[in-house]
Amino acid sequence: MGNVTAQYLELGLELDICSVEDVTKWVDRQALSSSELNGALLELTYLENGSPLDVISLLSRIPKEEEYIAVLVRLLGDIPEQKKMTKASARI
């Protein structure tokens, strides 16, 4: 994954492209690189084994950095070809 933001992960979880584990790794990197965490990001650092809906709810509280459509296009471009084929095959 390239330029990952909270909005990217939120949308990725909603579309079942990203996992809670992806969010956990991202939050850990954010915590290590920042001296100050906002409320939702701080809550995410303490959320262990959270449900995707809980994680999405917290991610949605983090300020948005870009337009929704730009995030969606970038997210869809990051899906590995194999996963695209697997999901497409599952619908047939």
C-alpha positions as CSV (number, residue, x, y, z in Angstrom):
1,M,0.0,0.0,0.0
2,G,1.3,3.4,-1.0
3,N,0.2,6.6,0.7
4,V,-2.0,5.2,3.4
5,T,-4.3,7.5,5.4
6,A,-7.1,6.9,7.9
7,Q,-9.6,7.6,5.2
8,Y,-7.9,5.0,2.9
9,L,-8.1,2.4,5.6
10,E,-11.6,3.2,6.6
11,L,-12.8,2.8,3.0
12,G,-10.6,-0.3,2.6
13,L,-12.3,-1.9,5.6
14,E,-15.7,-1.0,4.4
15,L,-15.0,-2.7,1.0
16,D,-13.2,-5.7,2.7
17,I,-10.0,-4.8,0.9
18,C,-8.0,-3.9,4.1
19,S,-8.0,-5.7,7.4
20,V,-8.0,-4.7,11.0
21,E,-4.4,-5.9,11.1
22,D,-3.5,-3.4,8.4
23,V,-5.0,-0.6,10.5
24,T,-3.1,-1.9,13.6
25,K,0.2,-1.7,11.7
26,W,-0.6,1.8,10.4
27,V,-1.6,3.0,13.9
28,D,1.7,1.7,15.3
29,R,3.7,3.6,12.6
30,Q,1.7,6.7,13.3
31,A,2.3,6.4,17.1
32,L,6.0,6.0,16.6
33,S,6.3,8.9,14.2
34,S,4.2,11.4,16.0
35,S,4.7,13.1,19.4
36,E,0.9,14.0,19.6
37,L,-2.0,11.7,18.7
38,N,-5.6,12.9,18.2
39,G,-8.3,11.2,20.3
40,A,-9.5,8.6,17.7
41,L,-5.9,7.7,16.8
42,L,-5.1,7.3,20.5
43,E,-8.1,5.1,21.0
44,L,-7.1,3.0,18.1
45,T,-3.7,2.3,19.8
46,Y,-5.6,0.7,22.7
47,L,-8.1,-1.2,20.6
48,E,-7.1,-4.8,20.6
49,N,-9.0,-7.4,18.5
50,G,-11.6,-4.7,17.6
51,S,-14.4,-5.5,15.2
52,P,-14.1,-3.9,11.8
53,L,-17.1,-1.8,12.6
54,D,-15.5,-0.4,15.8
55,V,-12.3,0.3,13.8
56,I,-14.2,2.0,11.0
57,S,-16.1,4.2,13.5
58,L,-12.8,5.4,15.1
59,L,-11.1,5.9,11.7
60,S,-14.1,8.0,10.6
61,R,-13.4,10.4,13.4
62,I,-9.9,11.2,12.1
63,P,-9.9,14.4,9.9
64,K,-10.1,13.7,6.2
65,E,-7.1,14.6,4.1
66,E,-8.4,14.2,0.5
67,E,-11.4,13.8,-1.6
68,Y,-13.4,10.5,-1.3
69,I,-13.1,9.7,-5.0
70,A,-9.3,10.2,-5.0
71,V,-9.0,7.8,-2.1
72,L,-11.3,5.2,-3.8
73,V,-9.3,5.4,-7.1
74,R,-6.0,4.9,-5.2
75,L,-7.4,2.1,-3.1
76,L,-8.8,0.2,-6.1
77,G,-5.5,0.6,-7.9
78,D,-3.7,-1.0,-5.0
79,I,-5.8,-4.2,-5.0
80,P,-3.5,-7.1,-6.1
81,E,-4.6,-8.6,-9.5
82,Q,-5.1,-12.0,-7.8
83,K,-7.5,-10.6,-5.2
84,K,-9.5,-8.8,-8.0
85,M,-9.8,-12.1,-9.8
86,T,-10.8,-14.0,-6.6
87,K,-13.6,-11.6,-5.8
88,A,-14.8,-11.5,-9.4
89,S,-14.9,-15.3,-9.5
90,A,-16.9,-15.4,-6.3
91,R,-19.7,-13.4,-7.8
92,I,-20.1,-15.6,-10.8
